[in-house]
Amino acid sequence: MTVRSIALVLLWAGILAGCSETTRSHQIILLTDLTGPQAASGEGIRLAAGMALEDMSSALIQAGWRIDLTAVDAPDSAAALSAAVSRIAARSDTLCAVLHTSTAGNLAAAEVLHAAGIPAVLPAETASFPKAAPMPELLWLAPEAGRHGAADAEWAAAQGFTTVYLLADPEGRSRAVGDGFRLRALQLGLDISEYELSPDRRTSPWIPPLRSAPPQLVYSAGDLDYAPVLLADLEAAEYNGALFLAAPAAQGLPSPGIHSNRIALYYSPAAQGIEADGPTGFFAEDFRNRHGVEPPPLAALVYDSVTLCLLPLMQGSAADIRRPPPRAEILSYWRSGAEWKGVAGEYLLAGGRPNRVPVLIPSKELPGRWIPAS
């Protein structure tokens, strides 16, 4: 395991008597690839994380905090990764972790940190959560899926839909698309009724309430393979509104056999990967000016990930003995339903809903995405 402590230490604004939980040094741990074929990208990720800490240094000093950023190399083997993360979790000074490894590595690390109660952020679009119990200490930033759902909500509002049934899987990309839709739709004043798709797709608990109070639009973020069953259920319920199929992953167009004489059908394909283009705009320019190289993909999300670890500490003084432990403050903020605009997009923290924090990027970046399905 390779560890590099960034020489950026935020010192106290003055000499404080004693050493309380909130005034001693705390660590932001960044788990990324510092060696091997992805070392160059990992170094860029480390630089992006350091930029976030540096940019908040003045405010942190004024609040009385001392924060270090420590980058830890992500080992290749599962056993070595588990050991490295276990050492991180055992440190009493670990404030928050940012995980930038492979999908499998992210999830393995998240489970260890979850058991230790340590807040962690995954700035990774491709991560997919297991079906096990949720991990409330974990934020998954889902830029691609989140902006997909948000853009669909803006389209629905522009078409005049006001009442919507939202159907999505309980976890994964489908959930992130659904959350993006729900959060933006609520901002726009739409009336949303939300239901989880059953894992076996053989039950439809949302059909009885739909019969009694049919919405104008049913928005489904589930797999397109389920679309024929969904459409048959709606027709059997004599539904006369519109069905919007949002593909959570690249699946091509819906089957030509999906059609209805009763129900208007719409479809939106999965958004193109944000990683392919990398960070743009003022963040990329700032990164180049500071470091003389191009930022790697996800650098902007890593910058925002570190900021999301630090934002909850900015209110009041670190020396206030009435403050809760800093980890608890972070988790409380993540569950608050707050809104925040970062460098990668607009964040809507899903209050009380662990694992689900979409990044809502304005839909103007996705022109012409809505394709009538029939």
Backbone torsions as a table, in degrees:
resi	resn	phi	psi	omega
1	MET	NA	129.4	177.6
2	THR	-103.2	133.2	179.1
3	VAL	-125.1	130.1	176.2
4	ARG	-125.8	116.4	176.3
5	SER	-90.8	120.9	179.4
6	ILE	-67.8	136.2	-177.6
7	ALA	-79.1	49.9	177.7
8	LEU	-126.4	99.3	-177.8
9	VAL	-117.2	127.6	-178.8
10	LEU	-93.7	107.8	-174.8
11	LEU	-83.7	158.5	178.3
12	TRP	-60.6	148.1	177.4
13	ALA	-70.0	-23.0	176.9
14	GLY	-154.2	178.2	179.6
15	ILE	-84.1	116.9	-177.6
16	LEU	-102.2	139.2	179.7
17	ALA	-73.8	136.8	177.5
18	GLY	74.0	-171.4	-178.7
19	CYS	-145.6	93.4	-178.6
20	SER	-88.6	176.1	179.5
21	GLU	-57.4	-35.3	-174.6
22	THR	-91.8	-10.7	-176.8
23	THR	-108.4	-10.0	176.1
24	ARG	-77.5	171.1	-178.7
25	SER	-68.8	139.7	176.3
26	HIS	-125.5	155.8	-175.5
27	GLN	-116.3	133.5	162.2
28	ILE	-95.1	120.0	-178.6
29	ILE	-98.6	126.6	175.8
30	LEU	-110.7	117.5	177.5
31	LEU	-100.2	113.6	-177.5
32	THR	-152.7	176.7	-179.6
33	ASP	-86.5	110.0	179.2
34	LEU	-104.9	-9.9	177.0
35	THR	-133.2	168.8	178.1
36	GLY	83.1	-166.6	-173.8
37	PRO	-66.0	-22.3	-179.4
38	GLN	-100.4	16.4	-175.4
39	ALA	-63.7	-38.5	-179.0
40	ALA	-63.3	-43.2	177.5
41	SER	-65.2	-42.3	179.3
42	GLY	-61.9	-37.2	177.7
43	GLU	-65.5	-39.9	176.0
44	GLY	-63.5	-37.1	177.0
45	ILE	-64.8	-41.2	177.7
46	ARG	-61.2	-41.4	179.2
47	LEU	-64.5	-40.1	179.2
48	ALA	-63.9	-41.7	177.7
49	ALA	-63.3	-40.5	178.0
50	GLY	-64.2	-34.8	176.9
51	MET	-60.8	-42.4	-179.3
52	ALA	-62.2	-44.7	179.9
53	LEU	-65.9	-41.2	179.2
54	GLU	-63.1	-41.5	-177.6
55	ASP	-68.1	-22.6	179.3
56	MET	-100.3	3.4	-172.1
57	SER	-59.7	-43.7	-177.2
58	SER	-61.3	-46.2	-178.8
59	ALA	-67.3	-37.1	179.4
60	LEU	-67.0	-40.6	178.4
61	ILE	-62.1	-44.4	-179.9
62	GLN	-62.3	-33.5	179.4
63	ALA	-82.0	-7.3	175.4
64	GLY	91.5	19.2	-177.5
65	TRP	-97.3	149.2	169.9
66	ARG	-121.9	113.5	-174.9
67	ILE	-124.1	131.8	172.6
68	ASP	-111.4	151.3	172.8
69	LEU	-111.9	123.1	179.9
70	THR	-119.6	119.9	177.7
71	ALA	-93.3	129.8	-178.0
72	VAL	-118.0	131.9	179.8
73	ASP	-68.8	136.6	178.9
74	ALA	-87.4	110.9	-179.1
75	PRO	-64.7	157.4	-178.8
76	ASP	-75.7	-39.9	-175.2
77	SER	-82.9	149.2	-179.4
78	ALA	-63.3	-39.2	-178.9
79	ALA	-65.7	-43.4	179.8
80	ALA	-66.8	-38.0	178.3
81	LEU	-63.5	-44.7	179.7
82	SER	-61.1	-40.3	179.4
83	ALA	-66.1	-41.8	-179.5
84	ALA	-63.6	-44.0	-179.2
85	VAL	-69.7	-34.1	177.3
86	SER	-62.8	-37.1	176.6
87	ARG	-66.2	-38.9	176.9
88	ILE	-62.2	-46.1	-176.8
89	ALA	-64.9	-28.2	-177.8
90	ALA	-78.3	-14.2	-178.4
91	ARG	-75.3	125.7	-179.4
92	SER	-71.2	-18.2	-177.7
93	ASP	-93.6	2.2	177.8
94	THR	-70.6	117.4	-178.4
95	LEU	-89.5	-44.4	-172.7
96	CYS	-162.7	154.4	179.0
97	ALA	-126.2	144.7	173.8
98	VAL	-118.1	122.8	-172.0
99	LEU	-107.2	118.0	-179.7
100	HIS	-132.3	73.5	179.0
101	THR	-130.1	-163.3	173.9
102	SER	-66.0	164.3	179.6
103	THR	-57.1	-48.0	179.7
104	ALA	-62.6	-39.7	178.9
105	GLY	-65.3	-40.6	177.6
106	ASN	-58.2	-47.3	-175.9
107	LEU	-68.5	-40.2	177.7
108	ALA	-62.9	-43.7	178.8
109	ALA	-65.0	-40.8	-178.2
110	ALA	-61.5	-38.5	-178.8
111	GLU	-65.6	-39.3	178.2
112	VAL	-65.8	-45.4	-179.6
113	LEU	-66.4	-36.3	176.9
114	HIS	-59.4	-44.7	-179.8
115	ALA	-62.6	-29.4	-180.0
116	ALA	-90.8	-3.2	179.9
117	GLY	72.5	26.4	-177.3
118	ILE	-97.4	125.3	177.0
119	PRO	-61.1	140.1	179.9
120	ALA	-144.6	146.6	179.1
121	VAL	-119.7	135.4	174.4
122	LEU	-110.6	101.7	177.0
123	PRO	-85.5	62.2	-174.1
124	ALA	-137.7	122.4	-180.0
125	GLU	-71.2	-33.0	-170.4
126	THR	-86.2	-5.2	-179.3
127	ALA	-64.2	145.9	177.6
128	SER	-132.8	129.2	-173.7
129	PHE	-82.9	146.9	174.3
130	PRO	-69.9	165.9	-178.4
131	LYS	-83.3	3.7	-177.9
132	ALA	-72.3	-173.4	-178.5
133	ALA	-57.3	143.0	-179.5
134	PRO	-65.1	157.5	179.1
135	MET	-112.4	96.8	-173.9
136	PRO	-66.7	-13.9	178.9
137	GLU	-84.9	1.2	-171.0
138	LEU	-113.1	130.5	170.8
139	LEU	-108.8	128.9	173.6
140	TRP	-110.4	114.7	178.7
141	LEU	-87.0	115.9	-173.3
142	ALA	-116.0	80.2	-173.3
143	PRO	-66.4	-43.9	-175.1
144	GLU	-68.0	-51.3	-178.6
145	ALA	-69.6	-38.8	-179.7
146	GLY	-63.4	-43.7	-179.9
147	ARG	-70.6	-29.5	175.9
148	HIS	-59.2	-53.9	-179.7
149	GLY	-64.2	-39.0	179.7
150	ALA	-63.8	-41.4	179.0
151	ALA	-64.4	-39.3	177.8
152	ASP	-63.5	-37.9	178.5
153	ALA	-64.4	-39.8	178.5
154	GLU	-65.0	-38.4	177.0
155	TRP	-63.6	-46.2	-178.6
156	ALA	-59.5	-43.3	179.1
157	ALA	-64.8	-39.3	-179.7
158	ALA	-66.2	-28.1	178.7
159	GLN	-82.3	-5.7	177.1
160	GLY	95.4	5.1	175.8
161	PHE	-69.5	136.2	-179.7
162	THR	-122.0	-24.2	178.7
163	THR	-120.0	130.3	-171.9
164	VAL	-138.7	136.6	164.5
165	TYR	-96.4	126.0	179.9
166	LEU	-106.4	123.6	179.8
167	LEU	-118.3	126.6	180.0
168	ALA	-153.8	158.4	174.6
169	ASP	-69.1	158.8	-178.3
170	PRO	-69.8	-21.5	-177.9
171	GLU	-142.8	176.5	172.0
172	GLY	78.5	-161.1	-175.2
173	ARG	-64.4	-39.1	177.9
174	SER	-57.5	-43.2	178.9
175	ARG	-64.0	-40.0	-179.1
176	ALA	-67.2	-39.9	175.5
177	VAL	-62.1	-45.4	179.5
178	GLY	-62.1	-40.8	179.2
179	ASP	-66.5	-39.1	176.7
180	GLY	-60.7	-42.0	177.6
181	PHE	-63.9	-49.4	-175.6
182	ARG	-60.6	-47.0	-175.2
183	LEU	-66.6	-41.9	178.1
184	ARG	-71.4	-36.5	179.2
185	ALA	-62.7	-41.1	177.6
186	LEU	-64.1	-37.8	175.4
187	GLN	-59.5	-35.9	-175.2
188	LEU	-87.6	0.0	175.2
189	GLY	87.8	14.3	178.0
190	LEU	-77.0	149.2	178.0
191	ASP	-90.7	112.0	-172.9
192	ILE	-111.2	129.5	167.7
193	SER	-113.9	125.2	-170.3
194	GLU	-113.6	136.8	179.1
195	TYR	-138.4	143.2	176.1
196	GLU	-89.4	138.0	175.2
197	LEU	-71.2	136.8	179.4
198	SER	-70.7	144.7	-177.4
199	PRO	-57.8	-36.7	-178.0
200	ASP	-89.4	-6.2	178.4
201	ARG	62.9	13.2	-178.0
202	ARG	-97.1	-7.1	178.1
203	THR	-123.3	147.1	-178.5
204	SER	-134.5	78.6	-175.9
205	PRO	-65.4	-13.1	-178.3
206	TRP	-85.8	-8.4	-177.3
207	ILE	-66.9	-46.4	179.8
208	PRO	-57.4	-48.2	178.0
209	PRO	-65.8	-28.9	178.1
210	LEU	-65.5	-38.3	179.1
211	ARG	-63.5	-38.4	-176.2
212	SER	-80.1	-30.5	-179.5
213	ALA	-143.7	77.0	-175.0
214	PRO	-65.7	133.0	176.4
215	PRO	-80.7	166.3	176.2
216	GLN	-73.8	-27.6	-175.9
217	LEU	-141.3	136.9	168.5
218	VAL	-107.8	120.2	-178.6
219	TYR	-108.7	116.8	-178.2
220	SER	-113.6	122.7	176.6
221	ALA	-104.4	20.0	179.6
222	GLY	-85.1	176.0	-180.0
223	ASP	-59.2	140.4	-178.4
224	LEU	-63.8	-22.8	178.4
225	ASP	-62.5	-21.6	180.0
226	TYR	-84.9	-11.3	-172.9
227	ALA	-57.5	-44.0	179.8
228	PRO	-60.5	-40.8	178.0
229	VAL	-64.5	-43.7	179.7
230	LEU	-60.5	-45.1	-179.1
231	LEU	-65.2	-40.0	178.6
232	ALA	-63.5	-40.3	178.2
233	ASP	-62.5	-41.9	-179.3
234	LEU	-66.9	-40.6	179.0
235	GLU	-67.8	-37.9	177.6
236	ALA	-63.7	-30.3	177.5
237	ALA	-83.3	4.0	-179.9
238	GLU	57.9	40.7	178.4
239	TYR	-77.9	135.9	-176.3
240	ASN	-118.6	13.2	-179.0
241	GLY	-90.7	-144.2	-177.0
242	ALA	-118.9	147.7	176.3
243	LEU	-118.2	125.9	178.8
244	PHE	-112.3	118.4	178.7
245	LEU	-99.4	115.6	178.2
246	ALA	-107.1	116.1	-178.6
247	ALA	-78.3	115.4	-179.4
248	PRO	-71.4	-17.9	178.4
249	ALA	-138.8	166.3	-178.7
250	ALA	-66.4	106.0	-177.1
251	GLN	-127.7	6.3	-175.7
252	GLY	76.7	-164.8	-178.4
253	LEU	-83.8	157.2	175.4
254	PRO	-61.7	157.8	179.6
255	SER	-60.4	139.5	177.2
256	PRO	-58.6	-20.2	179.3
257	GLY	-74.8	-8.9	178.4
258	ILE	-84.7	102.0	178.5
259	HIS	-152.6	162.3	-178.4
260	SER	-154.5	140.0	174.3
261	ASN	-86.8	-10.9	-174.7
262	ARG	-105.8	-34.8	-170.1
263	ILE	-112.7	129.0	174.5
264	ALA	-74.5	131.0	-175.4
265	LEU	-112.2	136.5	175.2
266	TYR	-133.0	158.1	-174.7
267	TYR	-148.5	141.2	171.0
268	SER	-131.0	129.4	179.3
269	PRO	-74.6	166.3	176.8
270	ALA	-61.9	143.6	177.4
271	ALA	-65.6	152.9	177.0
272	GLN	-70.0	148.6	-175.4
273	GLY	-61.2	130.9	178.7
274	ILE	-71.1	-26.2	-177.6
275	GLU	-66.2	-30.2	-174.2
276	ALA	-62.4	-38.2	-177.7
277	ASP	-90.7	-24.1	-179.8
278	GLY	75.5	174.2	-179.7
279	PRO	-63.7	143.4	178.6
280	THR	-129.8	-177.0	174.9
281	GLY	74.4	-153.7	-171.2
282	PHE	-66.2	-30.2	179.4
283	PHE	-64.3	-45.6	-179.7
284	ALA	-61.9	-40.4	178.6
285	GLU	-64.9	-42.5	178.7
286	ASP	-63.6	-41.2	178.9
287	PHE	-61.4	-45.9	179.7
288	ARG	-63.2	-40.4	-179.0
289	ASN	-65.6	-36.1	-177.8
290	ARG	-80.0	-35.4	-168.9
291	HIS	-120.6	-9.7	175.7
292	GLY	73.9	13.3	178.4
293	VAL	-138.0	165.4	177.2
294	GLU	-76.0	143.5	176.8
295	PRO	-71.4	142.8	176.4
296	PRO	-75.0	164.6	174.1
297	PRO	-55.6	144.7	180.0
298	LEU	73.2	2.8	180.0
299	ALA	-60.3	-41.7	179.9
300	ALA	-64.0	-37.3	178.3
301	LEU	-68.8	-35.3	176.6
302	VAL	-66.0	-41.0	175.5
303	TYR	-56.0	-48.0	-179.9
304	ASP	-68.4	-31.9	179.2
305	SER	-62.0	-45.4	177.8
306	VAL	-63.7	-40.8	179.6
307	THR	-62.4	-39.4	178.9
308	LEU	-65.8	-24.5	174.1
309	CYS	-74.7	-28.5	-172.2
310	LEU	-99.2	-25.8	-177.0
311	LEU	-53.3	-41.9	-177.0
312	PRO	-64.5	-15.6	-177.4
313	LEU	-87.9	-3.6	-169.2
314	MET	-82.1	-13.6	-178.4
315	GLN	-89.5	126.5	176.9
316	GLY	75.8	-163.7	-175.2
317	SER	-107.8	141.9	176.5
318	ALA	-64.5	-23.7	-177.4
319	ALA	-81.9	-4.6	-178.8
320	ASP	-68.6	114.2	-176.0
321	ILE	-70.3	-11.5	179.4
322	ARG	-84.6	-8.8	-178.6
323	ARG	-69.3	146.2	172.2
324	PRO	-72.0	167.0	176.2
325	PRO	-56.0	146.1	-174.1
326	PRO	-59.7	-36.7	177.2
327	ARG	-60.9	-41.3	179.5
328	ALA	-64.5	-36.6	177.7
329	GLU	-63.5	-40.9	179.6
330	ILE	-62.6	-49.1	-178.1
331	LEU	-63.6	-37.9	178.4
332	SER	-63.0	-40.2	179.2
333	TYR	-67.3	-42.2	-179.3
334	TRP	-62.3	-26.3	-178.8
335	ARG	-97.4	7.7	-169.4
336	SER	-83.4	-14.6	-173.9
337	GLY	78.1	17.7	-178.2
338	ALA	-70.5	159.8	174.7
339	GLU	-113.5	141.6	-179.4
340	TRP	-152.0	138.3	179.0
341	LYS	-102.7	113.6	178.3
342	GLY	-101.3	-169.0	-178.7
343	VAL	-79.8	-21.2	-178.9
344	ALA	-94.3	-13.6	-179.3
345	GLY	158.1	-167.8	-179.4
346	GLU	-95.9	126.5	-177.9
347	TYR	-102.7	129.9	173.9
348	LEU	-118.7	104.9	-178.3
349	LEU	-72.3	120.9	-175.4
350	ALA	-77.4	91.3	-174.4
351	GLY	-53.9	124.8	177.9
352	GLY	76.1	4.0	-177.1
353	ARG	-118.3	95.0	-176.6
354	PRO	-62.6	151.6	173.4
355	ASN	75.2	1.2	-168.9
356	ARG	-127.0	90.9	-179.9
357	VAL	-131.2	87.7	-178.9
358	PRO	-67.9	152.6	167.7
359	VAL	-104.8	115.3	-173.8
360	LEU	-98.2	102.9	179.3
361	ILE	-93.1	134.3	-174.8
362	PRO	-50.3	138.7	-173.1
363	SER	-71.1	-8.6	178.2
364	LYS	-61.9	-17.0	177.2
365	GLU	-78.2	-7.0	-175.9
366	LEU	-124.7	64.4	-175.9
367	PRO	-71.7	146.6	172.2
368	GLY	63.0	38.3	-174.9
369	ARG	-90.9	-15.6	-171.2
370	TRP	-94.0	117.8	-173.4
371	ILE	-116.6	118.4	174.4
372	PRO	-57.3	132.1	-177.4
373	ALA	-86.9	-6.4	177.9
374	SER	-152.8	NA	NA
